[in-house]
Amino acid sequence: MSPDLSIVDRPRAAARVGRVQRRTLAVLAVSQVLGNFGTVAGISVGVLLAGTLAGTAISGLAQSLVAVGQGLLAVPLSRLMDRRGRRTGLAVGYAVGAAGAGLTVLAAGVESAALLLVGLLLFGGAGAGNYQTRYAAADLATPTNRARHVALVLWVATLGAVLGPNLAAATDALARRAGFAPYAGPFLAALVGFALCTAVLAALLRPDPLLLARTLRGPVDRGGSVDPASAGDRRGPGGSRGAWREIAANSRARLGVAALGAGNASMIAIMAMTPFYIGQFGHAHDETLRILGVTIGAHVIGMYAFSPLFGWLADRAWLRDGRRVVILGGLGLLLVACAVTGTANNDPTQLALGLGLVGLGWSATIVAGSTMLTEAVAPDRRPSVQGVGDMLMTLAAAVAGVIAGLITAWSSFPTLTAVVAVGLLPVVALGLRPQTRALGLRTHEG
């Protein structure tokens, strides 16, 4: 597409960009199904594998290492996307995740806790790519549907995310019959899923949405004109240091990052110790995997299946500030989830309900927080700011996973949920404060 077309014939440009965006969303949807299948299949069993090889206190560290891997790779991947586009960055993220899945399978076979920790760290590369996908969906979106497009790529991931944990027992059984160690099967499935995801992105994500958006001098809005918020500031990428300054100086960027961190950290803290909590009740190996599959399945349904609703609400003009309203709603859902999950005891139904509410709260904070963070800064600064935001989000989750394991080992799972609830309150207070818009930018929430 010629860049001049967006200036001379804007209605025609808007139609062509719309077609490219639909193709982009379709490719991202396929990658999300494959990527989430692998990610959730591995994470849901990684805690159990770590507990088997290294003990209870280390089991929370397993999920934290995945989050650390996501955080450490978020900024390098965003820099790669700045230079080479979304296609290259996303494909590299999933390729690193595939390598991590392979090392984890090897670790299970040789019973090496050290190798397992390295494998889980690299496994987080797929999560980094997975999270960055939502920003790829926003590159060519208009101001009036940006939150919905972010939500769409989360929603289509439901199939892979539900299949992953529910096929854990089947893949584990198949792998054991083939001679692999217990708990290696889900990571073998993840390896296949990540490899396919890498191939799909490398071959089909063309034209690259980020690079195309830059040639158009900003997203084209629904009426065929260029969004002045996107076209008005072409300062060029500012790197990580500039991204930190952007976030620190902008109250909406700060709330977006805080929402991402709070939602992800709360989810990881509770989800990381749920397999251990289920295992405390003395179920047989296969029964533990079955209950775990149902519970985590309810959780991932909450994470992904209702994201279009949150995207629709975040885009509504009658909410005045739909992004902030949805963030506060997500934080409220997380507080209720802490109460339900912490009082579940040996009731799989209540535990599944609580984990489902955790997923809903995560979905609301991720959809609205990602959209708010994207709109708070100039377009050419977005990849850097998004990378720093994702790094902070995943590192917060990593710390939460470590603390979750220590609190559960020292006290109990209900104590953990109470601590998570207390930790959410400062973010609620931040969300209740009036938010100022970025200087020189116009955000669109209608």
C-alpha angles and dihedrals in degrees: 000000000000115000089221091064091069089059104037101038107020099168090054090046091051091053093049092047089050091056092049090048092053090052090046092052091050093053092045089050092056091047091050093053093050095040096047092047089058097039098049093039090057100039094049091059100030092083091053092047091049091049091052094050101035112013138254099298090058095046092083089050090062094068091038090058090054088052091047089053090051092049096046092050097042096081097041090049091049090051090049089050090050089058104030106019136248095296095064095040095050093045092051091050093055092044090056089049091053090054089051092051090052092051091049091054089051091048091054090051096050093034093235115158091188093054089046092057092051091048093051091049091056090040086067089069088079089053090052090054091043093055094044089057091078090060091051087057090055098050096086098024122115123241090254097054103028096107091047092053091049088050093047095063089050092049097052089052089069093090095056094039093053095043092050101067095031091056092046093098093046095048091045091052093047092049093049091051087053090054102262124135123264114281092018094104098076090051091051087053089049091052091055093045094050093047091052090046091053091051094048093051095044093049104036112027092095130167092034108240096216095048092045092050089055093052089054092056090236140342115307111236129226094268095053099259129116116259104246090210088063098038099043103073123043100166096142129235112322100196127229095306091054090046091055089052092049092053094044093051098046122070093200092051089050092051091047092053092043091052092050092048096045095047095046096042093049092048094048094045093055098035093048094061099036093088090051091047091052091047091055091072094069102246120162118261096260092042091052090053091048094052090043090053093052093045096046089042090059088047096053091045087058091046097053116008097070098038092105088061091053091046091051092049092047090054095050117116094203091066087063091212104026095170092059095041091054092047091054091046090052092051089051091052090052091053091052090046091056090055095047096044095043093056098043098098109171094342108117092189095056091042090053090049091051093049089048090055089049088055092050092051091048092050094051095048094045096048097045096034093051092049093047092049092049094050096044095073140046116276098249090051094051101091092052094046091044090051093051090045092053091046091054091044095053096040089052087053091049092054090046091053093052093047090046092058093047094047093048092048092046097042126348147294092262089056089053092055090050091053091049091052092052090049091057095058098080090053090050088053090050091051092052092057117092112264123220122214124244113272111261094006130102117212119205121214101160 
